[in-house]
Amino acid sequence: MNKELLEALDILEKEKNISKETMLEAIENSLITACKNHFGKADNIKVNINPETCDFAVLAEKEVAEEVEDPLLQISLAEAKMMAPRYELGDVVQIPIESKSFGRIAIQNAKNVILQKIREEERKSLYKDWYTKEKDIVPGVVQRYLGRNVSINLGKADAVLNESEQVKGEIFQPTERIKVYVLEVKDTPKGPRISVSRTHPDLVKRLFELEVAEVKDGTVEIKSIAREAGSRTKIAVKSNDPNVDPVGACVGLNGSRVNSIVSELRGEKIDIINWDDQPAYLIENALSPAKVICVVADEEAREAQVIVPDNQLSLAIGKEGQNARLAAKLTGFKIDIKSETQARELGLFEEMGIAYQTEEGIFETYEDYPDTYNTYQEEYSEGYEEPYQDDDQNDYQDSYDNDYQDETIPE
């Protein structure tokens, strides 16, 4: 038994994920290469390797001939009879070859064949491993800046975080641990080339899958995500279990779950809303934390008309239009937001089929407009759910009030 070779193959299989059968095949090819370099040809060379013991034998097959014209391929009848009396003309004799007799160059070439095979198999193994992690989230360690790109060590492989996939304002320090989203894995002669991202919306989705057990097991489903990396993300969630509150599951006790994700995203605010199959209700939720009077959604044109109280217009639009823009991305609708005063001046209430009652302060809807509905009264009902707020990081109402108190309301 060749214990040293057997141990070496076991180590390669464990550390580099290269199968023993593959390496035995590489050794066989290397021995044939050595014979070719030593004898000038190897057409009649056969290598027998026992996969259990790793014992191997190199044999040269020669034909018994009356006159030997090619000593590498033929053997005389007299020599064959000396080896075994049973041989006759035309028989094939297997002659053992001692690999120790190979020259230095032949041995070096055989070694190079084995090393090349190891490198190829290691590259293939790495590519297969990382190809399965494409479109997934992985932890990494920041190594260094390559110009404006960042080199990330992912363990057995390195990845490149391009400038276009970096969050504006994020600065990384060497040895810093971060989570990245694997965009693409390419197979190259130098090994897999892995491109990662910190701005992709699915990064937030994967973080929720890691942090929220209900999302991972499918009880809570993330239906849609809209993200402006580094600033704010809106996600719409739906529960497949009537006993599970999807927003509460994602927020966690005292905001523990969402806060850990916000921390990983370095303070990026996250709005979590309930998904609704009715576009109008979904759009209302998406404009949270702004309060909405009514919504009329045209599913065919993918357009929606939204009316909000005068004091909520700036909040609904958001700083530089961010809230409305994210709501449009989240729902897939083009959203036109008007204030209550603007709507009355333009006659939108009459167009929508809504009767305005000034004394009671209530907007009523007609049955002919199923996507038009009333959500606004001077006093909200007790069952109204305010958007998630956290005193430390996600006090959205206060942050919006501070952002928009001086902003001019568009006409």
Secondary structure, DSSP 4 states (H G I P E B T S, - for coil): --HHHHHHHHHHHHHS---HHHHHHHHHHHHHHHHHHHHS--TTEEEEE-TTT--EEEEEEEEEESS-S-TTTEEEHHHHHHH-TT--TT-EEEEEE-GGGS-HHHHHHHHHHHHHHHHHHHHHHHHHHHHTTTTSEEEEEEEEEETTEEEEE-SSSEEEE-GGGSPTT----TT-EEEEEEEEEEEETTEEEEEEESS-HHHHHHHHHHH-HHHHTTSEEEEEEEEETTTEEEEEEEESSTTS-HHHHHH-GGGHHHHHHHHHTTS-EEEEEE--SSHHHHHHHHTTTS--SEEEEETTTTEEEEEE-GGGHHHHH-GGGHHHHHHHHHHT-EEEEEEHHHHHHHTHHHHHTEEEETTTTEEEE-TT-TT------SS--TTPPPPP--TTT--HHHHHHHHHTTPPPP-
